[in-house]
Structures are given as structure tokens and as C-alpha cells.
Amino acid sequence: MMLNLMQDHLLILDRLSKKYRGSKKYALQNLSLRVAAGEVYGFLGANGAGKSTAIRTLLNFIQPTSGAATILGKDSVRDSVAIKHDVGYLSGDVALYDKMTGKQFLDYLAELQPPKRPGYAAELAHRFQAQLGKPIPELSKGNRQKIGLIQAFMHEPSVIILDEPTSGLDPLMQEEFFKLVSESKERGAAMFVSSHNFAEVQRMCTKVGFIREGKLVSEQTLANLAARASHTFTLTFADEPPLSELKKLPHTTVDAHGEHDITVSVTGELSPLFALLGKHHVTRLHQQEVNLEEEFIKFYKPGGHDE
């Protein structure tokens, strides 16, 4: 069932800040962002950048020093209990009840809050090949992660908050997770995903925010980030490559590899490059995959982008 809130911001952080007692520095400072229905927001940063603090403050596991947050129009502190009825959450360090099997754990959660669709949890367990019959302490990290993901999605919540969701999953299960994210996006859920794995974020997110030392230093759509990243082409010419002409193009670097082969990297607009190539006999053109991770790494470095 699709939500009727596709243009609404279901999750809003307004100058949210957190300073731990005894610390001189803010772990989180003036964090403001919005996540709309049907949007997957990637929250990126190095370890210790403030990602988990932001999530714990947002969910009122720890209270903010200042600022505010709302989920589904409810205040994260005053309405904390009501909010959790329609929020799915996976922590970065999955903690499950050790005295239960996976099935007992999921059944217990279903009794506390019945899923919208009976049998959906079992469907997810089948998709993730979860070992529900084993006691939880006997499960590997990857299998505990599967149960953590199932409990986050089984109620089909309107807001889903995930901290390092693919940790411990093998490639096949990662693919299943990406399908589940796409399905949740299609039904109109707002998803907030904390990660330091850029490939994972690039695969599923529509927008990304970069956090460094507790501050949001940039926020961009994936499309804009891709446009800013460099595009690299390997070219073979029938005759001598027009190196001097290529080097005059804006935001372009050129490397020669023998008599007829060159590599060209362009940041931004590609039209000038192709206009020039159209005047020459190019026998082979191969485009390397856009490396958005290079742009991402710039935000990790001290003195990197501050936008």
C-alpha cells in the first residue's frame, strides 16, 4: 500500500546538537536535514564522525543538548514512545535476546506489534535464508544481522533508520537487502541509512549527507555528485592523438600511453570533449566507471569541502 505522503518530509532534524558530559567538544553540532517519503538518505562519514550519535539522539536513546527532531510530525523527545510504533531501526551493533532462537525473537516482536501483513516476517526470513531455528548466541555475525534486518522491516514502517545495514552480509544477501530497500522506497517509506561504505550508499540512495567531526559539511543528490565526479575515458586514435588540443579543454587531464592510446579524465561537462573527438578518427573509446568514491573521500580529509 502506497503512502499518501510522497512529498512530505517524514524525518526532520533542526540544528540537532549533542555534547556529552565532561567533553569540551560537540559530538554532534547543529545538524539539520530532511528526509522525504520515498527517499533514501545516505548519511556518510568516517568512524567517529558522529553518525551513530545522530541516530541515537534522533531516536531519543540519548537526549539532545539543543535543537530538535521530528519523525512523522512528532517530537523525538516528547513523543518518543508513539514514534516507535511506526519506525523500523537497526543498530550498528545488533543486540538480540540471547535466550531465544531467531524465530522466538521475531514471534515475540510480532506479539508486541502485529505486522500489517501476517506472514511477512516469514517471507523475509525465507528471502534472507535466516537460520531461525538456532539459538541466537550460536549464530554468526552475518546471520544475526539478517534477523536484525528482518525485525526492522517486518512491520513495514513509514520511517526506517539503519546503521551499517550490510555489515556481515555476503554478496548474495546484500543484493536481497538492496531489493528490500527498493521495495520500501516504492511504497513511500523514508529511509535514513548511516554508513561509511560508499559503494553501498551509491547503490541505494537518492541523496547523501557528509558528516565530519559532528557537522554536516555537505548535502547533495547522487545525480549532482555524479556530475561533479571525474569521467575517465581510454581512447585509441587511428592517427596521432590531438594531445595539445585535448589539454586545452577545461577541467581535463590527459595521459599518453604509446603512439595512439591516451587516457582522458574530465570533471563536469563532457560536450567540449566529444565535440573535439568528432573532428578526429577515434577507433576505440572505453569509459571507466565513474568513481564517486574519490569525491566522497575529499569530505573525510581535514580541510576538505565545506559547502
C-alpha positions as semicolon CSV with decimal commas, in nm:
position;residue;x (nm);y (nm);z (nm)
1;M;0,000;0,000;0,000
2;M;0,145;0,334;-0,106
3;L;0,159;0,617;0,143
4;N;-0,024;0,940;0,055
5;L;0,272;1,145;0,177
6;M;0,512;1,121;-0,115
7;Q;0,610;1,488;-0,097
8;D;0,615;1,513;0,283
9;H;0,929;1,517;0,492
10;L;0,879;1,234;0,738
11;L;1,206;1,293;0,922
12;I;1,335;1,641;1,011
13;L;1,642;1,739;1,213
14;D;1,664;2,105;1,309
15;R;2,003;2,219;1,446
16;L;2,027;1,899;1,648
17;S;2,330;1,904;1,881
18;K;2,480;1,672;2,141
19;K;2,766;1,733;2,381
20;Y;2,849;1,453;2,623
21;R;2,904;1,539;2,988
22;G;3,268;1,620;3,059
23;S;3,352;1,678;2,693
24;K;3,465;2,015;2,558
25;K;3,367;1,929;2,201
26;Y;3,028;1,862;2,048
27;A;2,980;1,507;1,923
28;L;2,702;1,649;1,706
29;Q;2,663;2,017;1,622
30;N;2,372;2,199;1,454
31;L;2,273;1,905;1,236
32;S;1,985;2,000;1,006
33;L;1,846;1,774;0,734
34;R;1,519;1,639;0,596
35;V;1,415;1,302;0,454
36;A;1,104;1,282;0,238
37;A;0,863;0,996;0,185
38;G;1,005;0,767;-0,083
39;E;1,359;0,897;-0,030
40;V;1,668;0,702;0,075
41;Y;1,910;0,937;0,251
42;G;2,270;0,819;0,288
43;F;2,444;0,956;0,597
44;L;2,816;0,922;0,536
45;G;3,121;0,976;0,748
46;A;3,434;0,816;0,884
47;N;3,426;0,617;1,206
48;G;3,377;0,859;1,495
49;A;3,233;1,135;1,273
50;G;2,905;1,140;1,467
51;K;2,679;0,910;1,263
52;S;2,571;0,682;1,548
53;T;2,537;0,974;1,791
54;A;2,299;1,140;1,543
55;I;2,083;0,828;1,522
56;R;2,077;0,769;1,899
57;T;1,980;1,131;1,958
58;L;1,719;1,120;1,684
59;L;1,558;0,813;1,843
60;N;1,584;0,964;2,194
61;F;1,813;0,690;2,323
62;I;2,018;0,990;2,434
63;Q;1,867;1,335;2,466
64;P;1,990;1,630;2,262
65;T;2,184;1,914;2,420
66;S;1,997;2,154;2,193
67;G;1,795;2,158;1,875
68;A;1,506;1,932;1,785
69;A;1,396;1,646;1,563
70;T;1,059;1,526;1,439
71;I;0,959;1,191;1,295
72;L;0,619;1,167;1,124
73;G;0,541;1,511;1,261
74;K;0,603;1,407;1,623
75;D;0,871;1,547;1,853
76;S;1,153;1,297;1,907
77;V;1,169;1,363;2,283
78;R;0,809;1,434;2,387
79;D;0,654;1,174;2,156
80;S;0,930;0,914;2,170
81;V;0,704;0,618;2,256
82;A;0,442;0,700;1,991
83;I;0,709;0,746;1,725
84;K;0,849;0,397;1,772
85;H;0,520;0,238;1,661
86;D;0,597;0,330;1,301
87;V;0,976;0,332;1,289
88;G;1,200;0,041;1,191
89;Y;1,550;0,051;1,338
90;L;1,870;-0,147;1,302
91;S;2,159;-0,051;1,528
92;G;2,520;-0,063;1,418
93;D;2,589;-0,327;1,682
94;V;2,295;-0,567;1,666
95;A;2,186;-0,685;2,012
96;L;1,931;-0,968;2,029
97;Y;1,790;-1,173;2,317
98;D;2,044;-1,449;2,380
99;K;1,795;-1,686;2,544
100;M;1,579;-1,709;2,231
101;T;1,601;-1,861;1,886
102;G;1,560;-1,631;1,591
103;K;1,200;-1,747;1,543
104;Q;1,113;-1,692;1,909
105;F;1,260;-1,341;1,889
106;L;1,062;-1,244;1,578
107;D;0,742;-1,403;1,717
108;Y;0,787;-1,204;2,036
109;L;0,818;-0,879;1,842
110;A;0,512;-0,971;1,634
111;E;0,311;-1,018;1,954
112;L;0,418;-0,675;2,081
113;Q;0,317;-0,516;1,750
114;P;0,141;-0,732;1,489
115;P;0,279;-0,679;1,137
116;K;0,050;-0,523;0,878
117;R;0,072;-0,842;0,670
118;P;0,066;-1,177;0,855
119;G;0,343;-1,398;0,723
120;Y;0,560;-1,110;0,600
121;A;0,829;-1,182;0,860
122;A;0,841;-1,544;0,741
123;E;0,868;-1,421;0,382
124;L;1,164;-1,203;0,475
125;A;1,326;-1,489;0,665
126;H;1,300;-1,705;0,353
127;R;1,444;-1,433;0,132
128;F;1,740;-1,382;0,365
129;Q;1,787;-1,754;0,430
130;A;1,778;-1,677;0,802
131;Q;1,853;-1,961;1,042
132;L;1,559;-1,906;1,275
133;G;1,575;-2,242;1,450
134;K;1,916;-2,187;1,610
135;P;1,969;-2,017;1,948
136;I;2,080;-1,661;1,880
137;P;2,421;-1,698;2,057
138;E;2,511;-1,977;1,810
139;L;2,454;-1,759;1,505
140;S;2,734;-1,598;1,306
141;K;2,755;-1,220;1,277
142;G;2,601;-1,235;0,932
143;N;2,305;-1,443;1,048
144;R;2,242;-1,215;1,344
145;Q;2,247;-0,924;1,101
146;K;1,979;-1,094;0,891
147;I;1,748;-1,121;1,192
148;G;1,821;-0,758;1,276
149;L;1,717;-0,655;0,925
150;I;1,402;-0,867;0,935
151;Q;1,285;-0,709;1,260
152;A;1,350;-0,360;1,118
153;F;1,139;-0,421;0,805
154;M;0,877;-0,677;0,914
155;H;0,621;-0,417;1,027
156;E;0,659;-0,218;0,701
157;P;0,720;0,107;0,890
158;S;0,687;0,452;0,736
159;V;1,036;0,552;0,856
160;I;1,333;0,312;0,854
161;I;1,663;0,403;1,024
162;L;1,962;0,177;0,958
163;D;2,316;0,191;1,096
164;E;2,569;0,000;0,880
165;P;2,298;-0,236;0,746
166;T;2,508;-0,467;0,527
167;S;2,772;-0,540;0,792
168;G;2,848;-0,914;0,789
169;L;2,626;-0,994;0,488
170;D;2,764;-1,192;0,195
171;P;2,720;-1,052;-0,159
172;L;2,401;-1,252;-0,229
173;M;2,235;-1,128;0,087
174;Q;2,348;-0,773;0,012
175;E;2,163;-0,798;-0,319
176;E;1,849;-0,913;-0,135
177;F;1,884;-0,620;0,102
178;F;1,907;-0,373;-0,188
179;K;1,586;-0,522;-0,334
180;L;1,412;-0,475;0,000
181;V;1,526;-0,113;0,017
182;S;1,389;-0,053;-0,333
183;E;1,054;-0,208;-0,238
184;S;1,033;0,006;0,076
185;K;1,115;0,315;-0,125
186;E;0,843;0,232;-0,378
187;R;0,576;0,206;-0,107
188;G;0,677;0,551;0,018
189;A;0,890;0,482;0,325
190;A;1,151;0,741;0,425
191;M;1,486;0,574;0,486
192;F;1,787;0,712;0,673
193;V;2,098;0,498;0,626
194;S;2,422;0,558;0,814
195;S;2,730;0,412;0,650
196;H;3,097;0,455;0,570
197;N;3,063;0,217;0,273
198;F;3,027;0,443;-0,027
199;A;2,956;0,164;-0,276
200;E;2,656;0,063;-0,066
201;V;2,527;0,419;-0,048
202;Q;2,581;0,478;-0,419
203;R;2,377;0,165;-0,493
204;M;2,061;0,258;-0,299
205;C;2,047;0,626;-0,201
206;T;1,889;0,926;-0,370
207;K;2,062;1,188;-0,154
208;V;2,373;1,190;0,065
209;G;2,490;1,400;0,355
210;F;2,857;1,409;0,459
211;I;2,930;1,444;0,831
212;R;3,275;1,532;0,964
213;E;3,358;1,592;1,332
214;G;2,990;1,617;1,419
215;K;2,900;1,870;1,149
216;L;2,717;1,825;0,821
217;V;2,971;1,956;0,570
218;S;2,778;1,888;0,251
219;E;2,448;1,753;0,125
220;Q;2,392;1,652;-0,237
221;T;2,179;1,434;-0,458
222;L;2,355;1,135;-0,611
223;A;2,292;1,284;-0,955
224;N;2,472;1,607;-0,864
225;L;2,757;1,417;-0,703
226;A;2,797;1,206;-1,016
227;A;2,803;1,519;-1,231
228;R;3,086;1,661;-1,020
229;A;3,291;1,343;-1,022
230;S;3,552;1,283;-1,289
231;H;3,473;1,080;-1,602
232;T;3,765;0,882;-1,742
233;F;3,795;0,753;-2,100
234;T;4,056;0,535;-2,269
235;L;4,087;0,636;-2,635
236;T;4,263;0,491;-2,938
237;F;4,317;0,711;-3,243
238;A;4,384;0,597;-3,599
239;D;4,642;0,873;-3,630
240;E;4,846;1,075;-3,381
241;P;4,626;1,183;-3,085
242;P;4,550;1,559;-3,068
243;L;4,722;1,599;-2,731
244;S;4,770;1,974;-2,744
245;E;4,403;2,034;-2,831
246;L;4,282;1,799;-2,557
247;K;4,499;1,964;-2,294
248;K;4,338;2,300;-2,370
249;L;3,992;2,169;-2,271
250;P;3,865;2,294;-1,932
251;H;3,885;2,059;-1,632
252;T;4,062;1,794;-1,837
253;T;4,377;1,589;-1,777
254;V;4,542;1,380;-2,047
255;D;4,791;1,091;-2,026
256;A;4,953;0,931;-2,331
257;H;5,009;0,553;-2,347
258;G;5,206;0,487;-2,663
259;E;5,169;0,617;-3,017
260;H;4,789;0,608;-3,050
261;D;4,642;0,546;-2,699
262;I;4,556;0,807;-2,436
263;T;4,352;0,839;-2,118
264;V;4,137;1,148;-2,069
265;S;3,974;1,250;-1,738
266;V;3,707;1,520;-1,737
267;T;3,532;1,678;-1,441
268;G;3,192;1,822;-1,524
269;E;3,062;1,897;-1,875
270;L;3,158;1,641;-2,142
271;S;3,034;1,823;-2,453
272;P;3,367;2,001;-2,532
273;L;3,550;1,667;-2,527
274;F;3,308;1,495;-2,764
275;A;3,297;1,795;-2,995
276;L;3,674;1,771;-3,030
277;L;3,674;1,394;-3,076
278;G;3,417;1,431;-3,354
279;K;3,686;1,603;-3,562
280;H;3,925;1,307;-3,538
281;H;3,925;0,938;-3,626
282;V;3,873;0,752;-3,297
283;T;3,891;0,373;-3,339
284;R;3,817;0,280;-2,977
285;L;3,656;0,453;-2,677
286;H;3,613;0,290;-2,338
287;Q;3,458;0,471;-2,042
288;Q;3,573;0,368;-1,697
289;E;3,312;0,354;-1,424
290;V;3,254;0,689;-1,255
291;N;3,447;0,685;-0,930
292;L;3,223;0,876;-0,691
293;E;3,427;0,744;-0,401
294;E;3,703;0,990;-0,487
295;E;3,461;1,277;-0,428
296;F;3,346;1,114;-0,107
297;I;3,699;1,079;0,030
298;K;3,754;1,453;-0,008
299;F;3,500;1,512;0,268
300;Y;3,690;1,286;0,508
301;K;4,010;1,488;0,486
302;P;4,068;1,779;0,723
303;G;4,029;2,095;0,523
304;G;3,814;1,916;0,263
305;H;3,493;2,052;0,112
306;D;3,285;2,278;0,334
307;E;2,970;2,359;0,148
